[in-house]
Each structure stands twice: as C-alpha cells, then as structure tokens.
Amino acid sequence: MNAFELYNPVRVFFGEGQLFHLSEQIPADARVLLTFGGGSIHRTGIYDEVRKVLGDRHVVDFGGIEPNPHYETLVQALPIIKSEGITFILAVGGGSVIDGTKFIAAAAKYEGADPWELLKNPKLAEGIGAMPFGTVLTLSATGSEMNNGAVITRAETHEKFAFHSPSTFPVFSIVDPAYTLSLPMNQVVNGVVDAFVHVMEQYMTYPADAPVQDRFAEGLLATLMDIGPKLRAYPKDLRLRDDLALCAMWALNGWIAAGVPEDWSTHLIGHELTALFGLDHGLTLAIIYPHLLKDQIEHKQAKLIQFAERVLDARTGKKAGEQSNTVTGTMLQKLLGANPDPHMLATGAAIGIETFLVMMYDGKVHLSDYGITKEQLQPIWERFEQRRWRLGENRTIDAEAVKRILLAAL
Amino acid sequence: MNAFELYNPVRVFFGEGQLFHLSEQIPADARVLLTFGGGSIHRTGIYDEVRKVLGDRHVVDFGGIEPNPHYETLVQALPIIKSEGITFILAVGGGSVIDGTKFIAAAAKYEGADPWELLKNPKLAEGIGAMPFGTVLTLSATGSEMNNGAVITRAETHEKFAFHSPSTFPVFSIVDPAYTLSLPMNQVVNGVVDAFVHVMEQYMTYPADAPVQDRFAEGLLATLMDIGPKLRAYPKDLRLRDDLALCAMWALNGWIAAGVPEDWSTHLIGHELTALFGLDHGLTLAIIYPHLLKDQIEHKQAKLIQFAERVLDARTGKKAGEQSNTVTGTMLQKLLGANPDPHMLATGAAIGIETFLVMMYDGKVHLSDYGITKEQLQPIWERFEQRRWRLGENRTIDAEAVKRILLAAL
C-alpha cells in the first residue's frame, strides 16, 4: 500500500435519541446560525426539537439551501453572520446543507473582497481557518457529516466546484437514523447508490497490496447490496437505516481511501449530468457506472474478479445452483459455470453491479429514460476534450472514452 | 446496533519514510522529553534518526520504560518535566512506552500530592487534561498509537490498572512498519496474536445487528490469519509488516467497538498470568482464548458459526476437499462434512482459532509448557471469587468458569 496521512477529528453521536448532545457540544453563550434546506425539517418536527435543545441561545435561521447548494445562496449568509455576531453554525439537513455550511464557515473567515476566490483557488482556504460548526444529519448519502469536503455549484455557469480545508471538519455530527424515516424513497435509494459508488471509487481500481482496506470496502459493498433492496421493501425498518447511515458515513470519512489508488471518474462525469440536466446525483452514478466498468474492464479486471468472489460470492469452482450469499452471485454461478475465464468473470461482476443498480431504480437507468438525447450529451465530451482531462486511477479515461460511456448509457 | 459516540483525533502518518513529519508536528521551540524503553532504539539507529529530525530543539531523554510499564518508573519522569520545563513528550517505542507516556502526560498535569490517585480513581484524570505528546511506533501490537488508553502495572503489588482520559490521545503517531523489521520474531508473533484477540474481544459476542462492524472485524481477522504464518516465514517482507501495523492499529482505535457488545474476559484473565508469572501478554491470550471459547460455546455459538462461514470459509454445503480460503477452513470442511450441526460447526470454529494460535507459538500454548502448576493458578480464581467478578459480554464467566478455563489450559 502507499504511505498515507489520516486525520478525522469529527465527534460522532450515532443512534436514536442522541440530539440532546447539542446542548453540551454548543457553548451556552453561543450565537447560532441554524442552516437548513427547503423546510422539510419544519414538517417533520426536527426543527422544533433542535430549537428546544438549543434552549435560550440566540438562534438565527438561514434556510433555503438547495440540493447541489448554490454559491449565490450561500454567500447571503455572510452579512447575517457579521450583523448578528454569530459564533457557531449548526447545519440541520443532508449533504447539500452540510456542504453549503462548510463553505459558509470558511467564507466567514475570508477577508478578501470576493469569496468566489475560495472556490477558484482551493489553496486559499487552507490558511484562513473556519468558524466552528456542527451537524444534525437528516439524510444518509454523501458522508459529508464526517469529512471536510464539499461540492458547491455556481448556478450562473452550471459548474460544480470541490471545496475543502483543514478547518472544515464538523466539530460534531449527530447521526440519528430515525430522522431519515420520513424521507421519500427515491432519496433513500439515491443515498444507497451514492454510498455504494463512493466505496467503489476507492476500491475498484488496480490491486494495491492493501488487504485491510479491500476487506473494509468489501464489507461496506456487501452490506449495501444486502440492505438496498430491503430498504425499499421495509421503509420503516430502523435497523436498515442504521446500517445505511453507517455505510454512507464510512464510505467517505477518509479511511478506506488511505493508502490506495482512487478513481472518481464516475463522479466527475455524473456531475456534468447533474449540472446540465438536473438529474439526482445518485441516479447519475447508477447511469454511468456499469458502462464505465465495462469500458475499462481490462484495467479493472483483477479487482472485478476479487469483487465477484468475495462480495457477489460467485466463486469459481462452486457448484452451479449451490447457495450463494447474493442473488447476483447465484445468477453469475448459473451463467458462468464452474470454470469461467477471467474476462468472463470480470464481465459477470460488472453485470452483477449493473443488476444491483438497475434494481434500485426500477430499471430506469438509461439517459433516454429521462428524455436526454445524444445531441444534448455532446457538450460533455467536448468539455473533456477542451480541458484535456484524463480520468480514472490510470488516467485512461479521455474524452473519447467519456463519449463511448455516455453513448452506451443512452 | 447500540447508540455510540466516536471520537479519535489522532493524526496518523503511515508508511516508510514518514519520520520527517516530526519536524512540522512538534513546535520548533518545544522542550521535548523523549521517552523510550530498554535502549533497542539506540541499537537500531532509530534514536539517532529521531534526534536528527528534532534538530536543535531541547531534548531530554527518559529511557528505561519496561514492558508492562511500572508506575514506579513512570513517576520518575515528573520531576524532570518540571525542572527541565518540558512542553512536549515524544514516545519512541511500542505499546508499553506509549502507554507509559500517556500516564506521564496526564500525571504531569495533576496537582495532587500522589499521582497514584489517578490510577485508583480513573475519573480524576478526566478533568485535568494532559501534556501534548506524539509517538513513533516501533512495534505493532497494542494499538496504543491510536487510542487514549493505557495499562499500567504497580510493581509493588503485581497489579495492572487500566488508565485513560479524554486528553491522552497522541497528537500524532508516526507508523513506519520498516521500524519493526529489527524485532525478534517472538515479539512479532505476540503482536499478531494481541491484535487478533483485540478484534475477537469486540466481535465474538452475541449477534448485535451490526453488519458493518462485523464485516470490518472479519476483515481484520481474515487478514491476521493470512499474514500471521507468512510473517514467520518471510520476516523481511515489509508489505506483511504494513498489513500487521494497520490491523493492530484498527483493532483498538475504537471503531470496531462502536455500537456492539464487548467481552475482554480473555484479557482480564491473561493480565493475571502476566502479573503472576511474567508471561508475555500475547502468549497469555493464546493460552486462554481457545479454552474460554469452548467453555462459553453456547453463548458464542451464533458468532462462531458466522466466523466459520465468513473467515474460515468452512461453509456448510461446500464440497469436502473443495478449495477453501484458509488452511483451517479446508480442515474443517473435511472434518465436518457437508451438513454439520450448529454445535459441531461452532466447535469447529473454536478449533480453527486454536489451530491458528497453536501454529503461531509452535505448539507451546499450555501453561505447563511454562512450568506453571495447578497450585500456582489457584490464587487467580480465588481473587475472582473474592471480588465477585463476572466477566464476558453476558457476565457468564464467574470464578468457577475461570477455574475451569485455567485448568483446561494447563
């Protein structure tokens, strides 16, 4: 494995009924900016619960942070922080609210004229620190509750920017999976798929002599493939929500990336689809990933076979029809027989992954299902061409590959 | 799973050649107490390397911290810290040096007359903070480099005390597995077994609806069972040392314990054997654990079967002789056939674990191998009887059970 640095100081309170920790974690004399999204926290009662625990602290609301949070929205918090003398920010929401809050927390410390500079030049953020902030998570997906990263959209140009700083770790995160029970099912599905592909981006690369990291990633993938369909069938099962919350948090808290190569090409292509067509982030990943895997199969063959054997349990040499741990494992055994060649087994693994993603979205994982045409996609590969981007852990995904993958996903 | 709090702010620099981070992590004007053990760091050259990176900082040596560090030794550091105006402690060594340093760091902040009070009453340590300290790890075993816990021995009474405080996390730990290449093999073996049983203490309990934690623990156990024999066969293979270092660190950094029941009875019985007879800590675990498992098999049956299926790969229904992932898995398949009953499978798993531990110590895992007699053991179960201790995740291990286990281990 490669050398690595690991640091994650987020204090996590996980489980039902953990909200009371707010009162000990936020200073009694704090002046709190409460950030949230479209107002669902009012409907579900979480807003009232939070206000109750905050007691008589001075609290100012800052709602309306949209999915794929907009720079233009977030900067409106900055004058409020100044005029109200805010000393602590509390984000109540999912990844978008938390991502947006990270940017606000850093921008509040920025003394330059235009906070836009922080997104254009991420190095700028390193030196300036950030206001302290905590989170109350209401949607498990991005893992933002336990890392220092954010993705911010400039609405004006439809561009997404990655942002992070050594100071934008939440001081604490309260992860009570019961708060996710009121979500619409499509958001739960997006969360499963987001977490699944997050893990894949850090696992499905070339082998890197990292057995511990591999086993952890496989554990998360196996759990997500197990609970994904169950979450749809049993939307009120809190134990399944617990497992999803833990998987999503683990998928992006830095640990499974330590010492191993990373890919992230599916995210970068998916971000373009969200920016251009407004597709949900999780859905874009489900659309792109199977075709990217098949396109890059020679580079990912060794890991795909490992995945087939350990996660799908489609072990070579297993009797056809013998019980497998997974539906897709059983299917692959039947399809591939006792001694598949490596290319067949890797392809089978990619199909197994596709089957899982297709199931999660009821088959609607083609761009054409969302009315998108070939002509509309052209700007994406043109943009990759202009920027001469080479994606993937081996830098093998050029504009031509992006074009092939998008056309296969139509 | 249960609700939990997670917090681990240790900054880890992992991999070959990471020592240079010392110079950025320790303030340039720090006055450093350098703590170490019996002086092997002089032989191996690590001492000189560390001094070189520390540059012209004021450094005072405090060597001679023994295995199972003695309270009587550690308190001798306190007047030195005062007289030399020490502001930072750097521990260079294994778990004993780091454990001892944690106690020194806290005791240096204690204003009472007798630092012994901190061990007698662990609550006392919570309020007083600790001096900042970092570590350079030279032996992978206890995981002390990434947690806030320590075990301190009072030489006078042969007693071991657990110590921890919210302030005794290392600020940073440098984990360069190349530093472990010069260790005698028996210390490497002790490290493998210590890490293995640490994981088991947090995994081999009753099932707790915690699939992610289970998968992580199984990943560590599978890796340790794989690399254990290889470490003996290839003592110069740095990749195996990397994997061991990662397993040992993960085994006790708090993550796999989050939300699940814990056991720790093997450690508590083993500590008695170390205190009375001076046996290595890892060895005491290898002596006790198989017999504890067999004694408690009805309480641990479900998890033993899960372990047999997932880690030993002795899956029910697998053809006898079909390739298994592990030596013990293949053995169990042959022994148990296609449809073992649950009790047989659980027993088989316990035997599989015993086989691994026996292999690691060349068969010398009986108390009689070390000249210990039944009569000498009696004080142990008498002490359990006096204190009315009930150990294990179900509190089913009373003095009578301790007696049975020790006699079986003779």
Interface residues (C-beta under 8 A of the other chain):
Chain A: M1 N2 A3 F4 E5 L6 Y7 N8 P9 V10 R11 V12 F13 F14 G15 E16 G17 Q18 D209 P211 V212 Q213 D214 R215 F216 E218 G219 L220 A222 T223 D226 I227 R239 D242 D243 L246 C247 W250 A258 G259 G317 K318 K319 E322 Q323
Chain B: M1 N2 A3 F4 E5 L6 Y7 N8 P9 V10 R11 V12 F13 F14 G15 E16 G17 Q18 D209 P211 V212 Q213 D214 R215 F216 E218 G219 L220 A222 T223 D226 I227 R239 D242 D243 L246 C247 W250 A258 G259 G317 K318 K319 E322 Q323
